Amino acid sequence: MDLTQEELVKKLDMHKTTYTNYEQGKREPPFELIIKLAKLYDVSIDYIAGLTNIRKSYK
């Protein structure tokens, strides 16, 4: 989607610091966030988790 981190955290309704901690592996993202990301990017949760390279719809 070519979003900046600022645009993404606005869409996810969270603080930038919190998201940065998820990206850097300092904190584990909650499952609810994984679902939001899957819907936003229209990919499967398996794709987000790195369990597959196939970008399937989350549906």
PyMOL Python script that loads the backbone (N, CA, C, O; Angstrom):
from pymol import cmd

cmd.read_pdbstr("""\
ATOM      1  N   MET A   1       0.831  -1.200   0.000  1.00  0.00           N
ATOM      2  CA  MET A   1       0.000   0.000   0.000  1.00  0.00           C
ATOM      3  C   MET A   1       0.864   1.248   0.000  1.00  0.00           C
ATOM      4  O   MET A   1       0.364   2.357  -0.190  1.00  0.00           O
ATOM      5  N   ASP A   2       2.150   1.069   0.211  1.00  0.00           N
ATOM      6  CA  ASP A   2       3.090   2.189   0.167  1.00  0.00           C
ATOM      7  C   ASP A   2       2.722   3.286   1.167  1.00  0.00           C
ATOM      8  O   ASP A   2       2.719   4.471   0.831  1.00  0.00           O
ATOM      9  N   LEU A   3       2.413   2.875   2.398  1.00  0.00           N
ATOM     10  CA  LEU A   3       2.071   3.825   3.455  1.00  0.00           C
ATOM     11  C   LEU A   3       3.315   4.171   4.271  1.00  0.00           C
ATOM     12  O   LEU A   3       4.195   3.332   4.466  1.00  0.00           O
ATOM     13  N   THR A   4       3.376   5.396   4.737  1.00  0.00           N
ATOM     14  CA  THR A   4       4.422   5.741   5.689  1.00  0.00           C
ATOM     15  C   THR A   4       4.025   5.147   7.037  1.00  0.00           C
ATOM     16  O   THR A   4       2.871   4.767   7.239  1.00  0.00           O
ATOM     17  N   GLN A   5       4.969   5.071   7.940  1.00  0.00           N
ATOM     18  CA  GLN A   5       4.654   4.551   9.261  1.00  0.00           C
ATOM     19  C   GLN A   5       3.601   5.430   9.942  1.00  0.00           C
ATOM     20  O   GLN A   5       2.720   4.925  10.638  1.00  0.00           O
ATOM     21  N   GLU A   6       3.697   6.737   9.739  1.00  0.00           N
ATOM     22  CA  GLU A   6       2.718   7.657  10.330  1.00  0.00           C
ATOM     23  C   GLU A   6       1.317   7.382   9.797  1.00  0.00           C
ATOM     24  O   GLU A   6       0.351   7.378  10.560  1.00  0.00           O
ATOM     25  N   GLU A   7       1.203   7.152   8.490  1.00  0.00           N
ATOM     26  CA  GLU A   7      -0.105   6.871   7.890  1.00  0.00           C
ATOM     27  C   GLU A   7      -0.661   5.541   8.403  1.00  0.00           C
ATOM     28  O   GLU A   7      -1.854   5.414   8.679  1.00  0.00           O
ATOM     29  N   LEU A   8       0.229   4.559   8.524  1.00  0.00           N
ATOM     30  CA  LEU A   8      -0.202   3.245   8.985  1.00  0.00           C
ATOM     31  C   LEU A   8      -0.703   3.283  10.422  1.00  0.00           C
ATOM     32  O   LEU A   8      -1.754   2.718  10.723  1.00  0.00           O
ATOM     33  N   VAL A   9       0.031   3.940  11.309  1.00  0.00           N
ATOM     34  CA  VAL A   9      -0.407   3.978  12.708  1.00  0.00           C
ATOM     35  C   VAL A   9      -1.711   4.751  12.856  1.00  0.00           C
ATOM     36  O   VAL A   9      -2.504   4.459  13.751  1.00  0.00           O
ATOM     37  N   LYS A  10      -1.942   5.733  11.990  1.00  0.00           N
ATOM     38  CA  LYS A  10      -3.243   6.424  12.008  1.00  0.00           C
ATOM     39  C   LYS A  10      -4.363   5.462  11.639  1.00  0.00           C
ATOM     40  O   LYS A  10      -5.405   5.430  12.293  1.00  0.00           O
ATOM     41  N   LYS A  11      -4.140   4.669  10.577  1.00  0.00           N
ATOM     42  CA  LYS A  11      -5.151   3.700  10.151  1.00  0.00           C
ATOM     43  C   LYS A  11      -5.409   2.655  11.228  1.00  0.00           C
ATOM     44  O   LYS A  11      -6.534   2.186  11.398  1.00  0.00           O
ATOM     45  N   LEU A  12      -4.354   2.295  11.952  1.00  0.00           N
ATOM     46  CA  LEU A  12      -4.472   1.276  12.993  1.00  0.00           C
ATOM     47  C   LEU A  12      -4.884   1.858  14.335  1.00  0.00           C
ATOM     48  O   LEU A  12      -5.153   1.118  15.281  1.00  0.00           O
ATOM     49  N   ASP A  13      -4.934   3.176  14.419  1.00  0.00           N
ATOM     50  CA  ASP A  13      -5.319   3.886  15.641  1.00  0.00           C
ATOM     51  C   ASP A  13      -4.426   3.490  16.821  1.00  0.00           C
ATOM     52  O   ASP A  13      -4.901   3.046  17.867  1.00  0.00           O
ATOM     53  N   MET A  14      -3.110   3.668  16.616  1.00  0.00           N
ATOM     54  CA  MET A  14      -2.164   3.362  17.674  1.00  0.00           C
ATOM     55  C   MET A  14      -1.013   4.351  17.661  1.00  0.00           C
ATOM     56  O   MET A  14      -0.845   5.103  16.702  1.00  0.00           O
ATOM     57  N   HIS A  15      -0.223   4.352  18.719  1.00  0.00           N
ATOM     58  CA  HIS A  15       0.924   5.240  18.802  1.00  0.00           C
ATOM     59  C   HIS A  15       2.076   4.698  17.957  1.00  0.00           C
ATOM     60  O   HIS A  15       2.251   3.487  17.830  1.00  0.00           O
ATOM     61  N   LYS A  16       2.841   5.594  17.393  1.00  0.00           N
ATOM     62  CA  LYS A  16       3.975   5.204  16.558  1.00  0.00           C
ATOM     63  C   LYS A  16       4.992   4.394  17.358  1.00  0.00           C
ATOM     64  O   LYS A  16       5.556   3.429  16.842  1.00  0.00           O
ATOM     65  N   THR A  17       5.228   4.773  18.598  1.00  0.00           N
ATOM     66  CA  THR A  17       6.194   4.068  19.433  1.00  0.00           C
ATOM     67  C   THR A  17       5.787   2.606  19.630  1.00  0.00           C
ATOM     68  O   THR A  17       6.626   1.707  19.588  1.00  0.00           O
ATOM     69  N   THR A  18       4.512   2.388  19.840  1.00  0.00           N
ATOM     70  CA  THR A  18       4.012   1.027  20.026  1.00  0.00           C
ATOM     71  C   THR A  18       4.264   0.198  18.772  1.00  0.00           C
ATOM     72  O   THR A  18       4.744  -0.932  18.855  1.00  0.00           O
ATOM     73  N   TYR A  19       3.940   0.759  17.614  1.00  0.00           N
ATOM     74  CA  TYR A  19       4.134   0.031  16.362  1.00  0.00           C
ATOM     75  C   TYR A  19       5.619  -0.221  16.104  1.00  0.00           C
ATOM     76  O   TYR A  19       5.996  -1.295  15.636  1.00  0.00           O
ATOM     77  N   THR A  20       6.450   0.756  16.406  1.00  0.00           N
ATOM     78  CA  THR A  20       7.895   0.600  16.235  1.00  0.00           C
ATOM     79  C   THR A  20       8.413  -0.554  17.091  1.00  0.00           C
ATOM     80  O   THR A  20       9.266  -1.325  16.652  1.00  0.00           O
ATOM     81  N   ASN A  21       7.897  -0.668  18.304  1.00  0.00           N
ATOM     82  CA  ASN A  21       8.299  -1.781  19.175  1.00  0.00           C
ATOM     83  C   ASN A  21       7.920  -3.129  18.576  1.00  0.00           C
ATOM     84  O   ASN A  21       8.666  -4.097  18.723  1.00  0.00           O
ATOM     85  N   TYR A  22       6.772  -3.209  17.901  1.00  0.00           N
ATOM     86  CA  TYR A  22       6.381  -4.445  17.223  1.00  0.00           C
ATOM     87  C   TYR A  22       7.338  -4.724  16.069  1.00  0.00           C
ATOM     88  O   TYR A  22       7.801  -5.853  15.911  1.00  0.00           O
ATOM     89  N   GLU A  23       7.635  -3.720  15.270  1.00  0.00           N
ATOM     90  CA  GLU A  23       8.531  -3.897  14.121  1.00  0.00           C
ATOM     91  C   GLU A  23       9.927  -4.332  14.546  1.00  0.00           C
ATOM     92  O   GLU A  23      10.559  -5.147  13.873  1.00  0.00           O
ATOM     93  N   GLN A  24      10.403  -3.797  15.644  1.00  0.00           N
ATOM     94  CA  GLN A  24      11.757  -4.096  16.114  1.00  0.00           C
ATOM     95  C   GLN A  24      11.830  -5.363  16.957  1.00  0.00           C
ATOM     96  O   GLN A  24      12.910  -5.750  17.404  1.00  0.00           O
ATOM     97  N   GLY A  25      10.700  -6.004  17.174  1.00  0.00           N
ATOM     98  CA  GLY A  25      10.680  -7.243  17.938  1.00  0.00           C
ATOM     99  C   GLY A  25      10.802  -7.047  19.442  1.00  0.00           C
ATOM    100  O   GLY A  25      11.069  -7.994  20.182  1.00  0.00           O
ATOM    101  N   LYS A  26      10.605  -5.820  19.883  1.00  0.00           N
ATOM    102  CA  LYS A  26      10.676  -5.552  21.319  1.00  0.00           C
ATOM    103  C   LYS A  26       9.408  -5.984  22.040  1.00  0.00           C
ATOM    104  O   LYS A  26       9.424  -6.256  23.240  1.00  0.00           O
ATOM    105  N   ARG A  27       8.304  -6.043  21.292  1.00  0.00           N
ATOM    106  CA  ARG A  27       7.017  -6.480  21.836  1.00  0.00           C
ATOM    107  C   ARG A  27       6.332  -7.343  20.792  1.00  0.00           C
ATOM    108  O   ARG A  27       6.540  -7.169  19.591  1.00  0.00           O
ATOM    109  N   GLU A  28       5.515  -8.272  21.262  1.00  0.00           N
ATOM    110  CA  GLU A  28       4.710  -9.093  20.360  1.00  0.00           C
ATOM    111  C   GLU A  28       3.383  -8.388  20.091  1.00  0.00           C
ATOM    112  O   GLU A  28       2.726  -7.937  21.030  1.00  0.00           O
ATOM    113  N   PRO A  29       2.982  -8.288  18.829  1.00  0.00           N
ATOM    114  CA  PRO A  29       1.700  -7.642  18.538  1.00  0.00           C
ATOM    115  C   PRO A  29       0.541  -8.526  18.985  1.00  0.00           C
ATOM    116  O   PRO A  29       0.620  -9.750  18.882  1.00  0.00           O
ATOM    117  N   PRO A  30      -0.530  -7.917  19.480  1.00  0.00           N
ATOM    118  CA  PRO A  30      -1.706  -8.713  19.866  1.00  0.00           C
ATOM    119  C   PRO A  30      -2.382  -9.281  18.612  1.00  0.00           C
ATOM    120  O   PRO A  30      -2.263  -8.740  17.513  1.00  0.00           O
ATOM    121  N   PHE A  31      -3.087 -10.381  18.821  1.00  0.00           N
ATOM    122  CA  PHE A  31      -3.746 -11.055  17.701  1.00  0.00           C
ATOM    123  C   PHE A  31      -4.720 -10.128  16.981  1.00  0.00           C
ATOM    124  O   PHE A  31      -4.880 -10.225  15.764  1.00  0.00           O
ATOM    125  N   GLU A  32      -5.362  -9.241  17.709  1.00  0.00           N
ATOM    126  CA  GLU A  32      -6.308  -8.297  17.098  1.00  0.00           C
ATOM    127  C   GLU A  32      -5.599  -7.410  16.073  1.00  0.00           C
ATOM    128  O   GLU A  32      -6.182  -7.068  15.045  1.00  0.00           O
ATOM    129  N   LEU A  33      -4.361  -7.042  16.343  1.00  0.00           N
ATOM    130  CA  LEU A  33      -3.597  -6.232  15.400  1.00  0.00           C
ATOM    131  C   LEU A  33      -3.245  -7.044  14.155  1.00  0.00           C
ATOM    132  O   LEU A  33      -3.288  -6.522  13.041  1.00  0.00           O
ATOM    133  N   ILE A  34      -2.902  -8.308  14.339  1.00  0.00           N
ATOM    134  CA  ILE A  34      -2.599  -9.177  13.199  1.00  0.00           C
ATOM    135  C   ILE A  34      -3.811  -9.266  12.278  1.00  0.00           C
ATOM    136  O   ILE A  34      -3.674  -9.225  11.055  1.00  0.00           O
ATOM    137  N   ILE A  35      -4.983  -9.385  12.863  1.00  0.00           N
ATOM    138  CA  ILE A  35      -6.217  -9.441  12.071  1.00  0.00           C
ATOM    139  C   ILE A  35      -6.426  -8.133  11.315  1.00  0.00           C
ATOM    140  O   ILE A  35      -6.770  -8.150  10.133  1.00  0.00           O
ATOM    141  N   LYS A  36      -6.222  -6.995  11.988  1.00  0.00           N
ATOM    142  CA  LYS A  36      -6.367  -5.694  11.326  1.00  0.00           C
ATOM    143  C   LYS A  36      -5.407  -5.564  10.150  1.00  0.00           C
ATOM    144  O   LYS A  36      -5.783  -5.074   9.085  1.00  0.00           O
ATOM    145  N   LEU A  37      -4.165  -6.004  10.347  1.00  0.00           N
ATOM    146  CA  LEU A  37      -3.174  -5.921   9.276  1.00  0.00           C
ATOM    147  C   LEU A  37      -3.550  -6.821   8.094  1.00  0.00           C
ATOM    148  O   LEU A  37      -3.394  -6.433   6.937  1.00  0.00           O
ATOM    149  N   ALA A  38      -4.046  -8.023   8.396  1.00  0.00           N
ATOM    150  CA  ALA A  38      -4.474  -8.938   7.339  1.00  0.00           C
ATOM    151  C   ALA A  38      -5.600  -8.318   6.512  1.00  0.00           C
ATOM    152  O   ALA A  38      -5.605  -8.412   5.285  1.00  0.00           O
ATOM    153  N   LYS A  39      -6.540  -7.692   7.188  1.00  0.00           N
ATOM    154  CA  LYS A  39      -7.642  -7.040   6.476  1.00  0.00           C
ATOM    155  C   LYS A  39      -7.152  -5.830   5.682  1.00  0.00           C
ATOM    156  O   LYS A  39      -7.555  -5.629   4.536  1.00  0.00           O
ATOM    157  N   LEU A  40      -6.294  -5.037   6.286  1.00  0.00           N
ATOM    158  CA  LEU A  40      -5.790  -3.836   5.630  1.00  0.00           C
ATOM    159  C   LEU A  40      -5.026  -4.172   4.353  1.00  0.00           C
ATOM    160  O   LEU A  40      -5.227  -3.541   3.315  1.00  0.00           O
ATOM    161  N   TYR A  41      -4.150  -5.172   4.438  1.00  0.00           N
ATOM    162  CA  TYR A  41      -3.313  -5.537   3.288  1.00  0.00           C
ATOM    163  C   TYR A  41      -3.921  -6.636   2.429  1.00  0.00           C
ATOM    164  O   TYR A  41      -3.344  -7.025   1.414  1.00  0.00           O
ATOM    165  N   ASP A  42      -5.092  -7.142   2.837  1.00  0.00           N
ATOM    166  CA  ASP A  42      -5.808  -8.208   2.133  1.00  0.00           C
ATOM    167  C   ASP A  42      -4.902  -9.416   1.890  1.00  0.00           C
ATOM    168  O   ASP A  42      -4.748  -9.892   0.765  1.00  0.00           O
ATOM    169  N   VAL A  43      -4.313  -9.889   2.981  1.00  0.00           N
ATOM    170  CA  VAL A  43      -3.466 -11.086   2.943  1.00  0.00           C
ATOM    171  C   VAL A  43      -3.898 -12.004   4.079  1.00  0.00           C
ATOM    172  O   VAL A  43      -4.650 -11.605   4.968  1.00  0.00           O
ATOM    173  N   SER A  44      -3.411 -13.241   4.033  1.00  0.00           N
ATOM    174  CA  SER A  44      -3.738 -14.180   5.110  1.00  0.00           C
ATOM    175  C   SER A  44      -2.872 -13.913   6.338  1.00  0.00           C
ATOM    176  O   SER A  44      -1.813 -13.292   6.250  1.00  0.00           O
ATOM    177  N   ILE A  45      -3.337 -14.387   7.457  1.00  0.00           N
ATOM    178  CA  ILE A  45      -2.558 -14.281   8.689  1.00  0.00           C
ATOM    179  C   ILE A  45      -1.288 -15.121   8.565  1.00  0.00           C
ATOM    180  O   ILE A  45      -0.245 -14.745   9.101  1.00  0.00           O
ATOM    181  N   ASP A  46      -1.363 -16.249   7.866  1.00  0.00           N
ATOM    182  CA  ASP A  46      -0.171 -17.071   7.632  1.00  0.00           C
ATOM    183  C   ASP A  46       0.902 -16.284   6.883  1.00  0.00           C
ATOM    184  O   ASP A  46       2.091 -16.429   7.167  1.00  0.00           O
ATOM    185  N   TYR A  47       0.490 -15.464   5.939  1.00  0.00           N
ATOM    186  CA  TYR A  47       1.444 -14.649   5.188  1.00  0.00           C
ATOM    187  C   TYR A  47       2.120 -13.633   6.116  1.00  0.00           C
ATOM    188  O   TYR A  47       3.335 -13.448   6.052  1.00  0.00           O
ATOM    189  N   ILE A  48       1.352 -12.991   6.960  1.00  0.00           N
ATOM    190  CA  ILE A  48       1.906 -12.017   7.902  1.00  0.00           C
ATOM    191  C   ILE A  48       2.880 -12.705   8.859  1.00  0.00           C
ATOM    192  O   ILE A  48       3.917 -12.138   9.203  1.00  0.00           O
ATOM    193  N   ALA A  49       2.552 -13.920   9.286  1.00  0.00           N
ATOM    194  CA  ALA A  49       3.391 -14.651  10.226  1.00  0.00           C
ATOM    195  C   ALA A  49       4.633 -15.250   9.575  1.00  0.00           C
ATOM    196  O   ALA A  49       5.512 -15.766  10.264  1.00  0.00           O
ATOM    197  N   GLY A  50       4.705 -15.181   8.247  1.00  0.00           N
ATOM    198  CA  GLY A  50       5.862 -15.734   7.551  1.00  0.00           C
ATOM    199  C   GLY A  50       5.787 -17.237   7.353  1.00  0.00           C
ATOM    200  O   GLY A  50       6.804 -17.873   7.080  1.00  0.00           O
ATOM    201  N   LEU A  51       4.598 -17.818   7.486  1.00  0.00           N
ATOM    202  CA  LEU A  51       4.426 -19.258   7.316  1.00  0.00           C
ATOM    203  C   LEU A  51       4.229 -19.662   5.864  1.00  0.00           C
ATOM    204  O   LEU A  51       4.317 -20.840   5.516  1.00  0.00           O
ATOM    205  N   THR A  52       3.960 -18.666   5.018  1.00  0.00           N
ATOM    206  CA  THR A  52       3.796 -18.918   3.581  1.00  0.00           C
ATOM    207  C   THR A  52       4.245 -17.696   2.814  1.00  0.00           C
ATOM    208  O   THR A  52       4.238 -16.582   3.338  1.00  0.00           O
ATOM    209  N   ASN A  53       4.634 -17.906   1.578  1.00  0.00           N
ATOM    210  CA  ASN A  53       4.976 -16.793   0.694  1.00  0.00           C
ATOM    211  C   ASN A  53       3.840 -16.450  -0.251  1.00  0.00           C
ATOM    212  O   ASN A  53       3.965 -15.561  -1.093  1.00  0.00           O
ATOM    213  N   ILE A  54       2.737 -17.156  -0.106  1.00  0.00           N
ATOM    214  CA  ILE A  54       1.580 -16.953  -0.978  1.00  0.00           C
ATOM    215  C   ILE A  54       0.673 -15.900  -0.361  1.00  0.00           C
ATOM    216  O   ILE A  54       0.158 -16.067   0.744  1.00  0.00           O
ATOM    217  N   ARG A  55       0.489 -14.806  -1.104  1.00  0.00           N
ATOM    218  CA  ARG A  55      -0.367 -13.716  -0.614  1.00  0.00           C
ATOM    219  C   ARG A  55      -1.816 -14.046  -0.939  1.00  0.00           C
ATOM    220  O   ARG A  55      -2.302 -13.725  -2.024  1.00  0.00           O
ATOM    221  N   LYS A  56      -2.505 -14.686  -0.002  1.00  0.00           N
ATOM    222  CA  LYS A  56      -3.921 -14.978  -0.179  1.00  0.00           C
ATOM    223  C   LYS A  56      -4.731 -13.947   0.575  1.00  0.00           C
ATOM    224  O   LYS A  56      -4.262 -13.344   1.540  1.00  0.00           O
ATOM    225  N   SER A  57      -5.949 -13.758   0.121  1.00  0.00           N
ATOM    226  CA  SER A  57      -6.867 -12.887   0.832  1.00  0.00           C
ATOM    227  C   SER A  57      -7.108 -13.414   2.230  1.00  0.00           C
ATOM    228  O   SER A  57      -7.056 -14.623   2.457  1.00  0.00           O
ATOM    229  N   TYR A  58      -7.370 -12.519   3.170  1.00  0.00           N
ATOM    230  CA  TYR A  58      -7.651 -12.935   4.541  1.00  0.00           C
ATOM    231  C   TYR A  58      -8.995 -13.618   4.655  1.00  0.00           C
ATOM    232  O   TYR A  58      -9.267 -14.287   5.652  1.00  0.00           O
ATOM    233  N   LYS A  59      -9.846 -13.459   3.644  1.00  0.00           N
ATOM    234  CA  LYS A  59     -11.226 -13.988   3.684  1.00  0.00           C
ATOM    235  C   LYS A  59     -11.267 -15.478   3.565  1.00  0.00           C
ATOM    236  O   LYS A  59     -12.347 -16.069   3.582  1.00  0.00           O
TER     237      LYS A  59
END
""", "prot")
cmd.dss("prot")
cmd.show_as("cartoon", "prot")
cmd.util.cbc("prot")
cmd.orient("prot")
